[in-house]
Amino acid sequence: MNRSGDRLKALLRECGLTPADFAAQRRVTSQHINNWFIRGIPIARLDEIAELFCVQRRWLQTGEGPKHPPSLLRLYSPQTTPTTTPGLMPEPSAPLVQLPLHELRGGQLAALDNHYLAMPASALLALAVPVDNAICMTMPAANMAPWIPRDAILAIDLSYKQVVDGEIYALLHNGRLRVNCLSVGVRNSLCLHSHNPRDAVERYTPLEREAQKLAVLGWVFHWSHYRQRRPE
């Protein structure tokens, strides 16, 4: 694949998108997409397409360098062999900590009585998560599925709000909970990515974030999920 158009075509195949679907999503004609396949993606749209598919701009344009940002490669690549962090896997008798389950009430966090997620203390220690600042919440939507299914239990570090490109965060947006992969765009805009490339990247300037009460709640460092039924 020597052209950016070839790489775009491969990305569409990976995501199960037809050129017509992609054209409709980008609000261009199918002929535009065919031209991109043949002549390459226009320079003015490289950043947009790279953000949409969570790939590196340089790789998309030239084929050189890593395909994904390092953090996204670790989080999303199904070919990546899982690695263990020293101290992350507990001994059978390792002490547990109870992280309280919270919900939003009137736009404010509220703990649910007698609802906790038990986690090994060593796991939080390995990730430098302060126990007093760790809570659990329920995944509110399906925008990160199948990576994070709807209704999965999330563990959130409320003390870590610094945006690192490619990491997953819980956010408060006009009083509701959202969970997205984040990156920082031009002019300090905050970019919200979903796992499904069909979903457009949302961008919010600092003024828009203030007006819409959009704020980072914390870093999502763990999620767990039970299947809803046994296979037939």
N, C-alpha and C positions, 0 to 999 in steps of 0.2 A: 504494500500500500504506500504509494509515493505521494499521493495528493491528500489534502485535508478532506476532500470530498469522499475519498475511499474510506477514510477513518469515520466520517459521519455516517456513511452507509452501514459500516460494521456496527456502530453504536446503536443505530436504529434496529438492526437485527437482534442485537443483544437484549434490547428492551421490548421487543415484540411490536414495534411501531412501524406502520406503513408510511411511505413517503407522503401519501395523501393526508394521513392523520397528523403527521408532523407539520405539514404545510398549514393545515387548519389551525393547529395549536399556535404556530408562529405568525399567523395572519398574513401569509404570503400564498402565492399560487403554487400549484404542483410544478409548473415550469420553472419557477425560481429554484425549487429544491433540486430539480434535474440539472439546472445550470450549476448549482453548488457541487453536485456530484462530479460534474465534468471539469469545471474550471477552478473548483476549490471554494471554501467558505469565504465570503467577503471579510476583509480585515476588520471592518467596522462591527461585525457580528461575532467575531471569534470569542471575545470575553463572554458574551451572552451564552453562546452554545457550550463553551467550556464549563461555565457555572451550571448550566442546565443538566449536563451529564456528569458533573463532578469529576472532570478530568483536567489535566494541566493544559494551559493554553499553548505552551511550547510544543507539547506532544501532539496536540490537535493540529497545529499549524504545520509542523515539520516532521513529525514522527519520531523526534529525538527526545531523550530523557524519559523519566517515569511517566506512566500513563495517569496515575492518580496521585493526588497529594499524599504525603506519607501517612497522615492520620486517617484519611479515608481508606487508604489501602489496608490499614490495620483493621478498621471497623467493618468494611463492607465486602472485601474480596472473599468469595466463597472458596477460592483456591488456596488461601492462606492457611498454613498449618498452625493450629492453635499453639500458643506458647504459654508457659507458666511464669509468673512473676515470683521471684523468691519471697516466701512468706505469704503468698496469696492463697495457696491451697492449705487448708487447716489440717492439723492432726485430728484423729477421731475424737479426742478428748478436749479439743481446743475450746476456750471459753467463747460464749456467744453474747452478742449485744442485741437488744431489741430496738428496732427503729420504728417509731410511731407512724401509723398510717394517718394521712391528712386528707382533707377535702377543702374545696373553696366554698365559703359561705359569705355571700355579699361581697365577693372579691377579696376576702381575707382568708388566710390559712387557718384551719381549725382542726385539731386533733380528734380522732374518733376514739371513744373509750374502748379499752381492751382490744384494740386492733394493732398488731405489730408484725413486723417481718424480722425474723431472727437471722442474724448474719454472724459469721466468725469475726471476732475482734481483730484477728490478724489480717483479714482482708482489708478492713478499713485502715489499719496501721500501714499496710503496704502501699495504699493509695493516698496516704496522708490526709484522710478524711476525718475531720473532728467529729467524734460521736455525737456531741451536743448539737451539731449543725447538720445532722443527717436525718432525713425524713423519707417516707414513702408516699407515693400517690399512684393513682390508677391512670394508665395511658388513656387520654381522652378521645383519641380519634385514630383513624386507620392510615394516616398519611405516611407513616414510617413502616407500614407492613410491606412484606412479611418479616422484615428484620425485627421490628418491635410491633407485635400484634396489638390491636385495640384491646383494652382492659388488662394488658400486662401490668404487673406491679413494678413501678420504677423506684429506684433508690436515688435520691438527689442530695448533692452536697450544696447546702445553702450558702456556704462560705466562699464558694468558688464561682465568681461571676465573670471573670475575665474571658473574653471570647477568643478561643483558639480555633483557627480555621479547620473545619472538618469534624469538630467534636459536637456532641449532642447535648442540648440544654433544654430545661423546662423554662417556659416564659409565661408571664402574665400579660394578656393583651385585652384591654378594655374589660378587665374583671374576669376573664376566662383563661383557663389553662391551655397552653399549647406546648408541643414538643417538636423541635426541629433540629436539624443539623445547621450550624451557623458558620458564616464567614463574614469578614469585614470587606466591604467594597470601596469604591472610590468616594472621596469626600466623607469618609467615616460612616458610610451607609451600612446598615445591618442587613445582611442577606439571609433569608430563611429558605432552606432547602428541604424538600421532602425526599423520601427514599424512591418514590416513583418519578422517573423523569417526565412523565406526562404532566405532572404538576409544575406550573411555572414557578420560577424563583421569585420570591417576594423581596422587595427592597424598601427600606425605610430610612429616611434621613433622620438626623438627630431631632429636627423640629417635628417631623411626623411621629417619631417615637414618643415625644413628649405629649403631643396632642392626642395620641391614641392610647396613652398610658401603657406603652409597650416596654417591658423591662425584663431583664434576665433574672429568673428566680434562682437558678443554680445549675450545676453540672450534673448530668445524668451519668452515674458511674456503674449502674447495675440495673438489669431488668430480668424478670422471671415470669413464666407463663405456663399454665396448665392447658392441655387440649380440652376443648369443650365437650367432646364425646369420643367414645372408642370407635375405631374403624369397624365398619360392618363386614 
